[in-house]
Amino acid sequence: MTNEEILMRAYVENKLYKAPALAPYLGKAAILWTENDPSLIWDIIVLLPDELFSEFIRRYSDCFVIDDHEHVPWVFTRVKSFEWLKGDFESRLPIALWIYQNSLILQDREGRFGEVLQKQKEIFIKIILEILRKKYLEFRTERHNLRHALERGNVVAITIIKNTVVKLALEVSFLIERKPYPYKKWLPLAVQRETSNGKEVLQISEDFLNTADHKKTIELSDCLVEKVVKMLVETSMFPEDFLRKWWLNLA
């Protein structure tokens, strides 16, 4: 157990279990440490069984939080239901799965959170090819749109599209390895740590984002496309004809 984990568990025991609003409900709760950005904030989610959450929000609110600025770093605690958790998975499965797989489970006495997490992992494995297919087509479409934006010299459109292309390339790098991906804040760091091609993809992406020259922009976007295609070809997940003639598969 790390020193930070010891401190977090002590915080739950000494702060949350002594908070008048929370104390009566915590016995049946799952408590997760979902964000540890040491110099900035600790994020905690308290998950209550649905019927208990209904009782809780009648007394307080479904937007109840404890925003503790006295602690260093700050601690932000939210109270949600397991139904909310399932909705979070449904709305953003790869991101939610990454968050909760990387969360520290501080309490889950009845195993409810573990059951939900395992079920969502199984769903992710079943639909990962469809997620990847959509991401790849979006990646190629945005890259195609970049040419038009460059021709028009629309600086705002160019900036938006370039950032979108990079985001999609990094997300695809995870999906190719059948892994969920994080939200934007952690995406550049995690892709280097958690994927085999992440460092190379990120380097091309950084060069691509940093150039303002239109010709160089196209050249680097070509490099990014070829890298993504090469990674996909090596997996044999999709026929190469699909990867090369992607526009024939647009809805």
N, C-alpha and C positions, 0 to 999 in steps of 0.2 A: 504494500500500500504506500503510495507516494505521500509526501508531506502535504501536498495540495489536497489530496483526497481526504486525509485525516482532518484538515482544516474545514473542508466542505461538510464532512459528516458531523463535525462539531457544530458547524453553523446550523445545520438542520436540527440538531438536538437542542441547541441553546437558544436559537432564534425562532425557527418555525414552529417547533413543538410548544413554544411558550407564547406564540401569537394568539390572542384570544379568539380571533375569527377562524383560525385554522385548526387549532389544537383538537377540537372535538371530532374532526373529520380525518385526521392524518392516519389513524390506525388502519384504515382500509384503503389508504391511498398508495399509488405507485409514485415515487419521487425520482425524477431524472435530472441529472446535471447535463444539460444539452449544449452548453457553450462555455468554453474556458478560454477566454482571451485574456491572459494573465494581467496585462497592463491596463485593460479596459473594463471588463465586466464578466461576471458569472451569471449564466442564465439557468434558472430552475423551472421545471414544469411539475406541478402537482396534479396527478390524474386521479379523479374520483370516479367510482362506479356511477353509472348514469342516474340512478335513483337518488343517490346521495348528493350528486351534483345539482339535481333539481331542487333539493332541499336547501343546499348552500346558496344558490342564486336567488331563491325567494328571500333569504335573509340579507344577502349582500348584492352581488351583481355578477352577470356572466363576463364582465370585463374587470373583475377583481384582480388587483396586482399588489405586490409589496415591492416598492422601489427603494431599496436600502442604500442610501448614499453615505451612510456613516461607516459602512464596511469598506475596506480597501482590499481588492477592487470592489466596485459597486456590485450589488447582487439584485437581480431582477427576477422576481418569482411570480409565475402565473398559475392560475388554477383552472383546469379544463376537465372535460369528461372523456371517457373512453370513446364515446360516440364522436366527439370532436377529433380525437386522434385518428379514428378510421377515416374521417373526412379529409384530414390532412394528407393521409396516404393516397386517397382517391384523387385528390386535386394535383398532387405533385409527387408521384411515387418515387422516382429516382432520387430526388432531393430529400424527401422525407426519410427514405430508407437510409440514406447516407447519414443524415443527422442522428437518427435514433440508433443506428448500428454503432455510431461513435460516441453515443451518450454513456455516461456512467450511471448505472442503476444504483441509486442510493437506498431504495426500498421498493420491494415488489413482493410482499409477503404471500399474496394469493396467486402470484404468477400470471396475473392478467396481462400485464404489459408484455411479458415474454411470449405469451400465446399469440397476441396480436402481431408482434414483430415477426415471429416465425411464419405466420400465415402470409404476411406481406412479402417476405422473402420468396416464398413459393410462388406467389402471384407474379412477382418481378421476373423470375426465371421463365415463367410460362409466356410472358408477353414481351420479353426483352427484344426479340427480333423485330416486332412491330414498332416498338419505341425507336429502335435504331434505324429502321427503314425511314420513318417519318423525319427523324433528325437529319439523316443523310440527304434526303430530298430537299429539306429546308436549307441545309448547308449549301447545296449546289445551286438552289434557286437564288439565295442571297448573293452568292458569288457572281452569278449571272447578272443580277441587278446592279452590281457594283460597276460593271462596264458602262451601263447607261448613265449612272450618276456621274462617273468620271467624264463621260462625253459632254454632259451638261455643265460640268464644273460646279455642281451643287455641293458646297463644302459640308453643310449640315447632313445631307443625305449620305455623303461619302463616309463621314465619321460614324454615323449610326450603323451603316451597313458593315463597315470594317469591324466594328466592335461586335456586331452580331455574328459575323463569319467566324471570328476568333472564339467567341463563346461556344458556338456550335461545334467547332473543331475540337475544343477541349472536352466537351461533353461526350462527343463521339469516341474520343480516346478511352474514356471509361467504359462505355457501353460495348466497345469491341472486345474488352476483356471481361464482359458480363458482370460489370461492377456498377453500382449506383454512383452518381456524381453529386458534389456539393453545390450549394448556392454560390453566387458570383464572388462573394467576399473571399471564400477559401479556394475557389476553382484553380487559380494559377499555382498556388502552393501545393495543393493536393494532387494535381495532375503529375507533378514531378515526383512526388513521394509514392504514389499509389498505382501508377501505370508504367509499363515498360518503355513506351515511346514518348512519355510526357515531356521530358526535357527537350527533345528535338522538336516536337510540335510547338512547345512554348517558345523556343528560340526563333523559329520561323515566324510565329505569331507576333513576337515583340518587334522583329525587324519590319514586318508588314505594317504594324500599327505606327511605327516610328517614322516611316517614310512619307513625305508629302508629294514626291515625284510620281506622276500618274503612270508613266511607263514602268517604273520600279514597283509600283503598287500592283500592277497586273502581273508582273513577273513573280513577285513574292506570293501573290494569291494563287498563281499556277503551282508554285512549289508546295503550298499548303494543301491544295486539292490533290496533287499527286501523292503526297505523304499519306493523306487520309485514304485515298483509293488503294495505295499499296498495303496499308495496314489491313484493310477490309479484304483484299484479294488473298492475303496470307491466311485469313481465318476461314475462307471458303463459306462464309455465312450467306453470301449472295452471289449469283452468277455475275461474271465480269461484264457481261453484256448489259445487265441492269446498272452496274456502277458507271459504265462509260456512256450509255444512252439513257441517262437518268430522266430526261425530259419526257420520254415516252411513258413514264409511270406516274406522271402528275395527275391528280384527280381532276 
